[in-house]
Structures are given as structure tokens and as C-alpha cells.
Amino acid sequence: MEPVVVRDVVLGDGVPKICVPIVAHTASELEEALGAVNPEDCELVEFRADFYFEDDIPALKKIRERMGDRPLIYTIRTIEEGGEIEISEEDYEARILAASPYIDMADIQLERLHMKLENGTVLDSRIIPKLHERGVKVICSWHDYTKTPDAGDLIRKMTQMQEEGCDIPKIAVMARDRADVAELIFASLEMLDTYADRPFITMSMGTLGKITRAAGSFTGSCITFGMAGKGSAPGQIPASQLRQMLKILS
């Protein structure tokens, strides 16, 4: 497995890196959210653009100004994908490409790579090569907010993401019971030992899944998400606590 280097952050080598999501609706809320982040508690930040009601570009400039050289991930998640916005395919792509000069990575949902139109036509997106041409690395993600599919399905999703050319596959699934957490961990270990040719991210969401957010040194997951203020997904742990947990477990 070859690590992925973003600015000075090495992903896929050593202790998992902490990413803090920035969740805000307005410029004033953005200022508050940034004020809640201790830069010592994270190596990366993520701007959840689907929550933001105002112009992305000033917000991205402000995040860069405050967070310095920390890699910045840009994410738009639709309501169907577990996010906060409805947006057309054309507007989705245009918004990400407009943000590309200000970001280091973009999180793209797997389903967006092969969208099926109403007439049955499959639209093959070129968003990954377009972002690569602009020097932006791509996290390709797949979420299930209701359950945890079996390990074989999760591994197939991650290997498909590798084949699509993304830089980092990402899986996030809901833990309904301890068996679901074990299934996610098993899929991660199998991916790490047998299939992964690049770093990946896996996590169980929800209270039961919290253990997976601190277990990346064991499971192979290269990034974990810790909150500062508002979280962006169920089961996120405050970044400061997550830092201590990673030190103990790594």
C-alpha cells in the first residue's frame, strides 16, 4: 500500500489522522465553528458545504486562513446521501469544481460516478479526473445510515472505489448491535490484508460504533472524524478526547 500525502500529512502510515468537520449555516456560525477548533487536535479539516447557506468561496478562504496548512476536505452531501441539500448533477459538479482552487481533497459519493437518468441512461461522471487535473485528491465514499451490510458487500464497494481511480475509499455504516461493529471491523481487516492498494477509511456510526473511530491503528483506517462543536455524523467523539484515545491505542 502506498501512502497518500496531502500537503505535509501522510495518510496510510502511522497513527490515523484526525479530521474535524466544520458545520455551519452562515458566516457568523462559521466563525463560531472555527473558534471551537483547537488546531492541535486535528491534522485535517472538512467543510460540509451542504450545511452552508452562503457563498462557499469566502468560507473556504476563511477556513484556510484560520487552519493554515492543514489539508481541507470539501464535501457536499445531499439529503438522499444523508446530508442537508437537494442539488442537480450539473450544479453539484460546478460547485465542487469552483471550490477546487481552495481545497486539497473532495469527498464524492460512489453513486455519483454512475448516475442513472430517468430514461435509464447511465451517466458516467468524469469528476474524478477533472479534480485530479486540478490537483485535488478524491475520497470516494459510501454510506448506509440504517444498517451494516455484510463484509463481502463492504469490501466490494471499496475495491470498486479503487477501480474507479479515487485516492481513498471510505465506508461509513450504522451499527445496530455489536455484531454490526464486528462486521465492519472484519471487512476493514480483510481489506487491509488482501485487497487494499491505497489507504482507506472505515467507521461504524452510532453509539456502538464509537470504538471504530479510535481503532484505526488496528483496522487500517487512515482518517477518523472528531467533532469540535457540532458533529456531522452519529457517534462522533470530541477531537480532543479522540486524540487521547489514539495515543493510548496506537
N, C-alpha and C positions, 0 to 999 in steps of 0.2 A: 504494500500500500504506500502510495506517495502522498506525503502531507500536502495540504493546501496552504499557501502562505498569502495572507491578506495584510498589506502594509507590513508591520513587524510581528503580526500574530500568526503563529504556526498552529494550524488545525490538523488534528490527527496524530499528534506527537506529544506525549507528556500528559499532564493533568487536563481534563476537559476545561474549556474556556467558558466563562460566564457572559451571557448576553442579557442586557436589561432592555425590555420593551418600553418605548416611550409612547404612552397612551394619553391623548388629549384631543379635545374638540375645537378649541380656539387658541389663539396666540397667547392669551393670558394663562390658560390652562397648560399650554406647552411650557411656559416659563416656570410654572409651579412644578410640573413634572420633572423638568431638568434640574430644578433646585433640590429635588428629592434624591437625585442620583449622586452617590459617592463614587467618583471615578476609580477609587482604589478597589471597589467591589466588583468591577467588571472589566473584561477585555474588549467587549463589543457592545454596541447599542443597536436597537431595531426601532425604526419609525413605523408605527402602524398607521399608514396613510388612510386606511378605510375608516378610522375613527375621526379623522381630521376634517373639519368643515371649511377651512380656509385654504389659501394658496400653498401648495407644497414647497415651492422653491425657497421662500423666505424661511420657512420652518426648517428645511434641510440645512440652509446656511447657518441658522442659529444653533442647530444641534452640532454641526461641525465646529463652530466657534467655541462652544462650551465643552465638547468632548474631545477636542484635539485630534490626535492621530488614531483614535480608536476606530476600527472598521465600522461602517454604518450599513446596516441591512435595511432595505426598503421593502415593505410588504403591504399589498392590498388584498384583503380577504373579503369576498362577497358574503352576503347573508347565507347563501346556499353552501358556502365553504366554511361557515362558522364565524364569519366576520360581520361587518356593520354597513355594507353598502350594496346597492344594485348598480351595475355598470355594464355597458356594452363591451363586446370584444374589442372593437376599434378604440373606444375610449380607454379601456384598460391598458392596451399596448401603448397608446400615445402617452398616457400619463407616466408609465414606467420609463419609456424612452426619454421623456422630458426630464425626468429625475436623474437619468444616468450620469450626467457630468458631476453630480454631487454625492454619489453613493459608491460603495465598494462591492455590495452584493445585493441581489434581488431574490426574494422568495416567490417562486412561481408554483402554483398548484399543478399537480401532474395532469389533471383532467384538461387543463387549458392547452396542453400541447396537441391534442387531437379532439377538437370540439366538433360535435355533430350538430349540423344545422337542421332546421325544421323539415327541409326537403330530404333529409337523410344523408346529405353530402358531409363527408368528414373533412374538416378544415385543418390542415397540418400547419401549425404555427411555426414561424421562424424566429420566435422571440429569443431563444437561447443563443443562436449565432449572432443575432443583432446586438444582444447585450455583450457577448464576448468581443465583438468588434469594437465596442466602446470601453473595453477594459473592465467590465463588470462581471463578477463571478455569480453563478446561479445556484441557489439552493432549490431543489425540486422537492415539493412536499406533498404528502397525502395524509388526510385526517379522517378519523371516524370518531365523532363526538358521542356515540351511543354505545359502542361495544368494542371488543378486541377480536378481530378475525384470527384464524389460526396462523401459526408461524409460517407455514408454507406460503400463504397468501401475502403476508408481510414481506417475506424475502423476495417473492416475485415482483412486488411493487418496487422494491429497492433496486433489484437488478435491472428492471425496466428503466428506471431513472438513470442508471449508469449508461445503458444503451442509448438513451436519448441525448446524452452528452452533457448532463448537468455536472457541476463540480462537487456538490454534496447532496446526496439523497437524505430525505427527512421523513420520518414516520411518527405520528402522534395519535394515540388511540385511547379510548376511555376504559378505565379499569372498573368493572362492576364487582369483582371479587378478587381474591388473592390468586386464583388460577389465571385470571387475565394478566395480572402483573407477571407471573411466571412465564406465560406465553410470550409476552413482549421481550422479556429477558432472554428466553431461549432463542427467539428469532434474531436478536441482536448478536448473540454469541455465535450462532450458525453463520450469520452474515460476516462477522469478523473473521472467523476461522476458515471459511470456504469460498465466499463469493465477493467480498469487498475488494475493489482495486483502487478505492479512494475513500477518504473519510466519510462518515455518515452520522446522522443524528437520529436517536430514537428516544421516545418517552411514553410513559403511561400518564394519562391525565386523571385528575380527581384526587381525592384524599389518599386512597390506597396506593395510587401511583407515585406519590411523592418520593418514595425510596429510589425510583429510577432516575430522578433528577439529580441525585447525588452519587449515582453508581457508575458514571461514565468510564472511570478508570477500569472497572470490571467488565462492563458491557461493550466498550469500544466507542460509545457515543462521544463525539468530539466537542459539542456545544451543549450547554444546559442554560435554561432561561430562568432568571431570578428577578423578582419584581422589586421596584423601588417606588412606592406609592401604589398606583393602580396596576393590577396584573392584566395579562392579555389572554390567559387560558386557565382552566380549572386546575388547582393543585400547585400553582407556582409558589415558590418559597422566597422570602425576602433575600435579596442578593447577599447581604452581609452574613446571614446565617448560612446560606449556601456555601459561601467562601470557607467558613469554618468546617463545614461538613466535608467538603472536598479535601481539605488539608488532612483531616482525620482518616479518610478512606483511601487516599491515594498513596 
